[in-house]
Amino acid sequence: MNIQNLKNSNDFTLLLPVENEKIRQSFLKKLGNRKGVIIEGEEAKELIHLYELYRFSDKVIIGSFAVPYGRKLQNLLDTGVADEGTLINDVILGAM
C-alpha cells in the first residue's frame, strides 16, 4: 500500500504498530458495510512517522495508546480515568 493509494481512498485505514486484537476487532465491527484496511507492524510504524509530519488523509486511524509520540492514552488507562473499551471506541475509533 502506498501513500497515493491511501490519499485517494475512501476507505478507513487502521495503522497498528503493535498487535492489539481488541482494537482490530472493534475497528472491523465499527466499519460495518464500509471498506477498511489494516496495516500492521513495521509498515504501520513507518506510515505513522510520515503521518506525524504530513497528514495525508483524514481517514487514517492510529490504533495505539502510546504512538505517536506524545499520545497519552496509556496514562488514562494506567490511572483508571478511562477503561480500554471506552478509549478504543470513543477516542481511537471516534472519527469513524
LINBELBEL-V266281 format. One record per residue. N is the residue number from 1. SS is DSSP state (~ for helix, > for strand, _ for the rest). PSI is psi in whole degrees, -180 to 180 (999 if undefined). OMEGA is omega as a letter, one per 40 degrees, with the letter a starting at -180 (* if undefined). Layout:
BEGIN
N_SS_PSI_OMEGA, N_SS_PSI_OMEGA
END
This chain:
BEGIN
1___128_i, 2___170_a, 3_~_-41_a, 4_~_-40_i, 5_~_-41_i, 6_~_-40_a, 7_~_-40_a, 8_~_-6_a, 9___146_i, 10___2_a, 11___156_i, 12_>_143_i, 13_>_123_i, 14_>_122_i, 15_>_117_a, 16_>_94_a, 17___-29_i, 18___137_a, 19___129_i, 20___102_a, 21_~_-33_i, 22_~_-43_i, 23_~_-43_i, 24_~_-51_a, 25_~_-39_i, 26_~_-40_i, 27_~_-49_a, 28_~_-39_i, 29_~_-44_a, 30_~_-25_i, 31_~_-39_a, 32___-123_a, 33___-4_i, 34___162_i, 35___149_i, 36_>_157_a, 37_>_140_i, 38_>_125_i, 39_>_130_a, 40_>_167_i, 41_~_-141_a, 42_~_-40_i, 43_~_-41_i, 44_~_-42_i, 45_~_-42_i, 46_~_-42_i, 47_~_-35_i, 48_~_-42_i, 49_~_-42_i, 50_~_-42_a, 51_~_-31_i, 52_~_-31_a, 53_~_-34_a, 54___110_a, 55___90_a, 56___-7_i, 57___145_i, 58___-4_a, 59___21_i, 60_>_130_i, 61_>_126_i, 62_>_112_a, 63___71_a, 64___148_i, 65___-14_a, 66___-15_a, 67___141_e, 68___170_a, 69___132_a, 70___-17_i, 71___131_a, 72___24_i, 73_~_-35_i, 74_~_-36_i, 75_~_-39_i, 76_~_-36_i, 77_~_-47_a, 78_~_-34_a, 79_~_-6_i, 80___11_i, 81___-36_i, 82___153_i, 83___166_a, 84_~_-44_a, 85_~_-42_i, 86_~_-45_i, 87_~_-41_i, 88_~_-51_a, 89_~_-37_a, 90_~_-30_a, 91_~_-61_a, 92_~_-46_a, 93___11_a, 94___-26_a, 95___-6_a, 96___999_*
END
